[in-house]
Amino acid sequence: MTGAPRTVLHYLGYDDDAGGIVSVVRALAAAGRYKCVLGMNPGARQRREPALPVMEFSRLAGEEIGLANFWRARAVANEVRTWLREDERRVFHGHSRAGLLAGWWLHRMGERRAVVSVHCYGRQRWFYRWAAKRLGSRLFWLTPEMRRYYGAPGRDREQCLPGGVTPDYFALTPAPPVPGRLRLGGAGELSHWKRWDLVPAALARLAPEARRQVTFEHIGAPAAGADSRAWAAELRRIVDASGVAEMTSWRGPEASSHRMLSEIDLLLVTSHREPYSMILQEALAAGVPVLAPASGGPVDVVNPGQNGWLFRDGDAASLADVLAQQVKTREWATLDRAAIRQTARRAEDAAAEWADVYAGLD
C-alpha cells in the first residue's frame, strides 16, 4: 500500500498513561513508521512525555478478564469497527486484557485489520489458549517464556514480538562507580504484583557494613484504584518497620527514567512474573546491569554475569544474597557497558517487525 502512512490504534482501555505498555507504544511512535494513537477510557490523562494522540471509547476495565468486561468489549469493538472502515490504512492493535477482548470481538466480526499483543501472565490460562486458537497468527506473545506459560504451541520466538527502546536511552552516560557505594534503582507502579516489599525485606537482611554501602531509589506512583493506594500505604509501613527508611527514597512519578538511569549502578526489578519490563530494557540500553527474578520475561533477557543477575522469584533471602555478593565483589562495576547495551532491543527493530505484521493484514 502506498501513500499516507498507516494509523495504528493501540487500544488499552486505561484511565491514564502509567505502565510499561504505554512505554512500548511511545517507542513505536518515535520510530516514525506509522502514526500511533492511544485507545483510552473517557477522560483519560497523560502525565508522561511525549504525549500521544488519544481516542476515547466506551469505558472498559483495562486489566480485567470477566464476563461483564467481555460483553462491554463488544461495544468498544463496534466503535473501533466504525473507525476502521473510514480508512483502509487504519489498524487496531489491542494490548491490555481489554484490548484482547476487543480484538477477539473484531475478529468475530470479520475485521482483518486487527491484531493483539498479550502483555501479562493471567490466571485464566484456558482463556488465553482459547483466544490464541481462534486468533491464530493475529495474536502475539512478548517472549517464549510467556508462550510456554500459557501452553501455546510454537517454536523458539515464533509469534513473539516485544517492544524496544528509543535511541535516547542508548545515548545515556552511566554513572561512574563510587568506591564503597552500590546505588540501586527501580521504576514502576506501586502495586502488589510488582513486589516492591522485597526491597526493604532484602535490605534488612544485609550485614551492617553492607547496608551502609547500599541505597535504593524508586520512581513511580500507585496504580489506579483503592487497592493499590492501600498497598502503597502498607509498603511505607513495611519500609519503616524494616529499619531501612534511610537507605531508600520513594520519589514518585517522573516524566522519564533518564535521570535515574544516569545515577544508579544496578536496576532492580522485583515483579512476580514480570511480562517483559520496559524499564529493564531501558536500563540495558543505558549500559546499566539489572537484577531481576528468575521468572517471566527476564528469563529470556538476562544473561547472568553478562548483563545482570537473577534471583528466586518472590524470595527476599535470595535477593539479599545476590546484593551481598555484589557489594562484596563489585562485579557489576567490571561488566562491559557496551556489551550490555547490545542486549537491549531497539525500538526501530520492533517498529519494523510490526510494520511487516500490519502490512500482512491487508
C-alpha positions in Angstrom: 0.0 0.0 0.0 1.4 3.4 -1.0 0.5 7.0 0.0 -0.1 8.3 3.5 1.3 6.2 6.4 -0.9 3.8 8.4 -2.6 4.9 11.6 -2.4 2.3 14.3 -4.9 2.4 17.2 -3.1 1.0 20.2 -6.0 0.1 22.4 -5.6 -0.2 26.2 -8.8 0.9 27.9 -6.8 2.7 30.6 -7.6 5.9 32.6 -4.0 7.2 32.5 -0.7 6.5 30.8 1.0 4.7 33.6 2.6 1.3 32.9 5.1 -0.3 30.5 2.6 -0.8 27.7 2.4 2.9 27.1 6.2 3.0 27.0 6.1 0.3 24.3 3.7 2.4 22.2 5.7 5.6 22.7 8.8 3.8 21.5 7.0 2.5 18.4 5.6 6.0 17.7 9.1 7.5 18.0 10.3 5.2 15.2 8.1 7.1 12.8 7.0 4.2 10.6 3.3 4.8 11.2 1.0 7.1 13.2 0.2 5.8 16.7 -2.9 6.7 18.6 -3.8 5.5 22.2 -7.2 4.0 22.7 -8.3 5.0 26.2 -11.3 5.4 28.5 -13.3 8.7 28.6 -11.3 11.4 30.5 -8.0 9.5 30.4 -5.0 11.6 31.4 -1.4 11.6 30.1 1.4 12.6 32.5 4.4 11.3 30.8 6.3 12.6 27.8 5.9 12.7 24.9 2.1 12.8 24.9 0.4 10.8 22.1 -2.9 11.4 20.3 -5.8 9.8 22.1 -9.1 8.3 21.1 -11.7 7.7 23.7 -14.0 4.7 23.7 -16.7 3.3 25.9 -15.3 2.5 29.3 -13.7 -0.9 30.0 -11.6 -2.2 32.8 -8.2 -2.3 31.1 -6.8 -5.2 33.0 -9.8 -7.4 33.7 -11.0 -10.7 32.1 -14.5 -11.3 33.2 -18.0 -11.9 31.8 -19.1 -8.3 32.3 -16.0 -6.8 30.7 -16.2 -9.4 27.9 -19.7 -8.2 26.9 -18.8 -4.5 27.3 -15.8 -5.1 24.9 -18.3 -5.8 22.2 -19.5 -2.2 22.3 -15.9 -1.0 22.1 -15.3 -3.3 19.1 -18.3 -1.9 17.3 -16.9 1.7 17.8 -13.5 0.6 16.6 -15.1 -1.2 13.6 -16.7 2.1 12.5 -13.3 3.8 12.8 -11.5 1.1 10.8 -14.0 1.3 8.0 -13.4 5.0 7.5 -9.9 4.4 6.2 -8.3 1.2 4.8 -4.9 2.4 6.2 -6.1 2.1 9.8 -5.2 -0.9 12.1 -6.3 -2.0 15.5 -3.7 -3.3 17.9 -5.0 -4.4 21.3 -2.5 -4.6 24.1 -4.2 -4.9 27.5 -6.7 -7.6 28.7 -9.4 -5.3 27.4 -7.5 -5.0 24.1 -7.6 -8.8 23.8 -11.3 -8.8 24.4 -12.0 -6.1 21.9 -9.6 -7.8 19.4 -11.5 -11.1 19.8 -14.8 -9.4 19.0 -13.3 -7.6 15.9 -12.1 -11.0 14.7 -15.5 -12.5 15.2 -17.0 -9.6 13.3 -14.7 -10.4 10.4 -12.4 -7.4 10.7 -9.0 -8.5 9.3 -7.1 -5.3 10.3 -6.8 -6.3 13.9 -4.0 -7.8 16.0 -3.4 -8.4 19.7 -0.4 -8.5 21.9 -0.5 -10.4 25.3 1.4 -8.4 27.9 0.5 -10.3 31.1 0.7 -13.6 32.9 -3.0 -14.1 33.6 -4.6 -16.6 35.9 -7.2 -17.7 33.2 -4.7 -19.6 31.1 -7.5 -21.5 29.4 -8.9 -18.3 28.1 -5.7 -17.2 26.5 -5.2 -20.6 24.9 -8.8 -20.4 23.7 -8.2 -16.9 22.3 -4.8 -17.9 20.7 -6.5 -20.8 18.9 -9.1 -18.5 17.4 -7.0 -15.5 16.6 -4.1 -17.7 15.3 -1.4 -15.6 13.6 -3.1 -12.4 14.8 -2.1 -12.9 18.5 1.5 -12.3 19.7 3.3 -13.1 22.9 6.1 -11.0 24.3 8.6 -13.8 24.9 9.0 -17.6 24.6 8.6 -17.9 28.3 5.2 -16.3 28.2 4.1 -18.6 25.4 5.3 -21.6 27.4 3.4 -20.3 30.5 0.1 -20.4 28.6 0.9 -23.8 26.9 0.5 -22.3 23.5 2.2 -24.1 20.6 5.1 -22.6 18.8 8.9 -22.8 18.3 11.5 -20.6 19.9 10.5 -16.9 19.2 7.6 -17.7 16.8 4.7 -15.3 17.4 6.8 -13.5 20.0 7.2 -9.7 19.4 8.3 -7.5 22.3 8.8 -3.8 22.3 12.0 -1.8 22.0 13.9 1.2 23.4 14.3 4.6 21.7 17.8 5.9 20.8 18.0 8.4 23.6 18.5 5.6 26.1 21.4 4.2 24.2 23.0 7.7 24.4 22.8 7.9 28.2 26.0 8.0 30.1 26.1 5.5 33.0 27.1 6.8 36.4 30.8 6.1 37.2 31.3 3.7 40.1 31.8 5.3 43.5 34.1 3.4 46.0 32.1 1.8 48.8 28.7 2.5 47.2 26.1 0.4 45.4 23.3 2.6 44.1 20.1 0.6 43.3 17.1 1.9 41.3 13.7 0.7 40.4 10.7 2.1 38.5 7.1 1.1 38.1 3.7 1.4 39.7 3.3 0.7 43.4 1.1 -2.3 43.2 1.2 -5.7 44.9 2.3 -7.8 42.0 5.4 -5.5 41.5 6.6 -6.9 44.9 8.5 -3.8 46.0 8.1 -5.1 49.5 11.0 -7.5 48.6 13.3 -4.4 48.6 13.1 -3.5 52.3 13.0 -7.2 53.3 16.2 -7.9 51.4 18.0 -4.7 52.6 17.1 -5.6 56.2 18.9 -8.9 55.8 22.2 -7.4 54.8 25.1 -7.2 57.3 25.5 -3.8 58.9 28.6 -2.9 56.9 26.9 -3.9 53.6 23.8 -1.9 54.5 26.0 1.2 54.9 27.1 0.9 51.3 23.7 0.4 49.6 21.0 2.9 48.7 17.8 2.4 46.7 15.5 4.9 44.9 12.2 4.3 43.2 10.2 6.3 40.7 6.6 5.7 40.1 3.1 6.1 41.6 0.4 3.8 42.9 -1.7 2.2 40.2 -5.3 3.4 39.9 -7.7 2.1 42.4 -8.2 2.0 46.2 -6.4 -1.4 46.5 -3.2 0.0 45.0 -3.3 3.1 47.2 -3.8 0.9 50.2 -0.8 -1.2 49.2 1.3 1.8 48.7 0.5 2.9 52.3 1.3 -0.6 53.5 4.6 -0.5 51.7 5.5 2.7 53.6 4.8 0.9 56.9 6.9 -2.1 55.8 9.8 0.2 54.9 9.6 1.9 58.3 9.3 -1.4 60.2 12.2 -2.9 58.4 14.5 -0.1 59.6 15.7 0.8 56.1 13.9 4.1 55.5 17.2 6.0 55.4 18.5 3.7 52.7 15.5 4.1 50.4 14.0 7.0 48.5 10.5 6.9 47.0 10.4 9.8 44.6 7.0 9.4 43.0 6.4 9.6 39.2 8.8 11.2 36.8 8.3 12.0 33.1 11.1 9.6 32.1 13.6 7.3 33.6 16.6 9.2 32.2 17.7 10.8 35.4 17.5 7.7 37.5 19.3 5.5 34.9 22.1 8.1 34.8 22.6 7.9 38.6 22.4 4.2 39.5 24.7 1.2 39.4 22.1 -1.6 39.2 18.5 -1.6 38.2 16.3 -3.7 40.4 13.1 -5.5 39.1 11.1 -7.4 41.7 7.8 -8.1 39.9 6.1 -11.5 40.1 6.3 -13.0 36.6 7.2 -9.7 35.0 5.9 -9.9 31.4 8.9 -8.2 29.8 9.7 -4.9 31.6 10.4 -1.9 29.5 12.4 -0.3 32.4 14.7 -3.4 32.3 15.2 -2.8 28.5 15.8 0.9 29.1 18.5 0.1 31.7 20.2 -2.3 29.4 20.2 0.3 26.6 21.8 2.7 29.0 24.5 0.2 29.9 23.1 -0.4 33.4 23.1 -4.1 34.5 19.9 -5.4 36.0 18.9 -7.7 38.9 15.5 -9.4 38.3 13.5 -12.5 39.3 14.1 -15.8 37.5 10.6 -15.9 36.1 8.7 -14.3 33.3 10.3 -12.1 30.7 13.7 -11.6 32.5 14.4 -15.3 31.9 14.6 -14.7 28.2 16.6 -11.4 28.6 19.0 -11.5 31.5 22.3 -13.4 31.0 23.8 -13.8 34.5 27.3 -12.3 34.7 26.9 -10.6 31.3 24.1 -8.0 31.6 22.8 -8.7 35.1 21.8 -11.4 37.6 18.7 -13.4 38.6 17.3 -14.2 42.0 14.5 -16.6 43.0 11.1 -15.1 42.3 9.4 -13.7 45.5 12.4 -14.7 47.7 13.8 -11.8 49.7 16.6 -14.0 51.1 17.7 -14.9 47.5 17.7 -11.2 46.6 19.7 -10.3 49.7 22.3 -13.0 48.8 22.8 -11.5 45.4 23.1 -8.0 46.7 25.6 -9.1 49.4 27.7 -10.7 46.7 27.6 -7.6 44.6 28.6 -5.4 47.5 31.5 -7.7 48.3 32.8 -8.4 44.7 31.6 -5.3 42.9 31.3 -7.5 39.8 28.7 -5.1 38.5 31.4 -2.5 38.0 33.5 -4.8 35.8 30.9 -5.6 33.2 31.3 -4.3 29.7 28.8 -1.4 29.3 28.9 -1.6 25.5 28.1 -5.3 25.6 25.2 -4.7 28.0 23.8 -2.1 25.5 23.9 -4.7 22.7 21.5 -7.0 24.7 18.7 -4.3 24.6 16.1 -4.4 21.9 15.8 -1.3 19.7 12.5 0.4 19.0 13.4 0.7 15.3 13.7 -3.0 15.1 10.4 -3.6 16.9 8.6 -1.0 14.7 9.9 -2.6 11.5 8.7 -6.0 12.6 5.3 -4.6 13.5 5.2 -2.8 10.2 5.5 -6.1 8.4 2.7 -7.6 10.6 0.4 -4.6 9.8 1.1 -4.9 6.1 0.2 -8.6 6.1 -3.3 -7.7 7.4 -4.3 -6.0 4.1 
